[in-house]
Amino acid sequence: MLYKFKSKATSDLIMLGPDAQRLLRLMGSDGAPKGIFTVEHQPQAIAALEASIAQDEARIADLLAERISEGADDSGAATTETVSLKRRAQPMLEMLRRSVAAKADVVWGV
């Protein structure tokens, strides 16, 4: 399933279902296929998403420090890289920030 986020302040943002649901839940939504972030709710959504990003970055830094302290050598080792929350959330944060500035709601599933 795809989620298509719309705002009069930006172009549309399309995300795969699992990624969109994760971001929506982090921002305080239930992840429903249809919804709205009103201009009044957007600052809290931005703050919640930024806090989640900070927690994720701290967790990653802790894991890296732990691996370094254990003397792990990843040179030549196969790794499974994933897209970080910070990168995944960047388009949504940009949409929300521009929407706040333009006093425009963000809707999806409509």
BELVEN-V609524 format. One record per residue. N is the residue number from 1. RES is the residue in three letters. SS is DSSP state (H for helix, E for strand, - for the rest). PHI is phi in radians with two decimals (none if undefined). Layout:
# BELVEN-V609524
n:N res:RES ss:SS phi:PHI
n:N res:RES ss:SS phi:PHI
This chain:
# BELVEN-V609524
n:1 res:MET ss:- phi:none
n:2 res:LEU ss:E phi:-1.84
n:3 res:TYR ss:E phi:-1.93
n:4 res:LYS ss:E phi:-2.05
n:5 res:PHE ss:E phi:-1.62
n:6 res:LYS ss:E phi:-2.25
n:7 res:SER ss:E phi:-2.65
n:8 res:LYS ss:- phi:-1.21
n:9 res:ALA ss:- phi:-1.58
n:10 res:THR ss:- phi:-2.48
n:11 res:SER ss:- phi:-1.34
n:12 res:ASP ss:- phi:-1.17
n:13 res:LEU ss:E phi:-2.10
n:14 res:ILE ss:E phi:-1.94
n:15 res:MET ss:E phi:-2.35
n:16 res:LEU ss:E phi:-1.17
n:17 res:GLY ss:H phi:-0.87
n:18 res:PRO ss:H phi:-1.06
n:19 res:ASP ss:H phi:-1.19
n:20 res:ALA ss:H phi:-1.13
n:21 res:GLN ss:H phi:-1.09
n:22 res:ARG ss:H phi:-1.06
n:23 res:LEU ss:H phi:-1.11
n:24 res:LEU ss:H phi:-1.06
n:25 res:ARG ss:H phi:-1.14
n:26 res:LEU ss:H phi:-1.12
n:27 res:MET ss:- phi:-1.58
n:28 res:GLY ss:- phi:1.70
n:29 res:SER ss:- phi:-1.65
n:30 res:ASP ss:- phi:-1.55
n:31 res:GLY ss:- phi:1.41
n:32 res:ALA ss:- phi:-1.08
n:33 res:PRO ss:- phi:-1.15
n:34 res:LYS ss:- phi:-2.25
n:35 res:GLY ss:E phi:-3.12
n:36 res:ILE ss:E phi:-2.62
n:37 res:PHE ss:E phi:-1.92
n:38 res:THR ss:- phi:-1.25
n:39 res:VAL ss:H phi:-0.99
n:40 res:GLU ss:H phi:-1.20
n:41 res:HIS ss:H phi:-1.53
n:42 res:GLN ss:H phi:-1.05
n:43 res:PRO ss:H phi:-1.04
n:44 res:GLN ss:H phi:-1.19
n:45 res:ALA ss:H phi:-1.12
n:46 res:ILE ss:H phi:-1.09
n:47 res:ALA ss:H phi:-1.08
n:48 res:ALA ss:H phi:-1.14
n:49 res:LEU ss:H phi:-1.18
n:50 res:GLU ss:H phi:-1.11
n:51 res:ALA ss:H phi:-1.15
n:52 res:SER ss:H phi:-1.13
n:53 res:ILE ss:H phi:-1.11
n:54 res:ALA ss:H phi:-1.08
n:55 res:GLN ss:H phi:-1.11
n:56 res:ASP ss:H phi:-1.14
n:57 res:GLU ss:H phi:-1.11
n:58 res:ALA ss:H phi:-1.14
n:59 res:ARG ss:H phi:-1.11
n:60 res:ILE ss:H phi:-1.11
n:61 res:ALA ss:H phi:-1.09
n:62 res:ASP ss:H phi:-1.11
n:63 res:LEU ss:H phi:-1.10
n:64 res:LEU ss:H phi:-1.13
n:65 res:ALA ss:H phi:-1.10
n:66 res:GLU ss:H phi:-1.12
n:67 res:ARG ss:H phi:-1.14
n:68 res:ILE ss:H phi:-1.17
n:69 res:SER ss:H phi:-1.16
n:70 res:GLU ss:- phi:-1.44
n:71 res:GLY ss:- phi:1.33
n:72 res:ALA ss:- phi:-1.14
n:73 res:ASP ss:- phi:-2.02
n:74 res:ASP ss:- phi:-1.62
n:75 res:SER ss:- phi:-1.14
n:76 res:GLY ss:- phi:1.42
n:77 res:ALA ss:- phi:-1.46
n:78 res:ALA ss:- phi:-1.28
n:79 res:THR ss:- phi:-2.16
n:80 res:THR ss:- phi:-1.86
n:81 res:GLU ss:- phi:-1.66
n:82 res:THR ss:- phi:-2.15
n:83 res:VAL ss:- phi:-1.34
n:84 res:SER ss:- phi:-1.20
n:85 res:LEU ss:H phi:-1.03
n:86 res:LYS ss:H phi:-1.02
n:87 res:ARG ss:H phi:-1.26
n:88 res:ARG ss:H phi:-1.12
n:89 res:ALA ss:H phi:-1.51
n:90 res:GLN ss:H phi:-0.95
n:91 res:PRO ss:H phi:-1.07
n:92 res:MET ss:H phi:-1.18
n:93 res:LEU ss:H phi:-1.06
n:94 res:GLU ss:H phi:-1.10
n:95 res:MET ss:H phi:-1.08
n:96 res:LEU ss:H phi:-1.13
n:97 res:ARG ss:H phi:-1.11
n:98 res:ARG ss:H phi:-1.17
n:99 res:SER ss:H phi:-1.20
n:100 res:VAL ss:H phi:-1.08
n:101 res:ALA ss:H phi:-1.08
n:102 res:ALA ss:H phi:-1.61
n:103 res:LYS ss:- phi:0.97
n:104 res:ALA ss:- phi:-2.10
n:105 res:ASP ss:- phi:-1.28
n:106 res:VAL ss:E phi:-1.97
n:107 res:VAL ss:E phi:-2.15
n:108 res:TRP ss:E phi:-2.57
n:109 res:GLY ss:- phi:1.34
n:110 res:VAL ss:- phi:-2.02
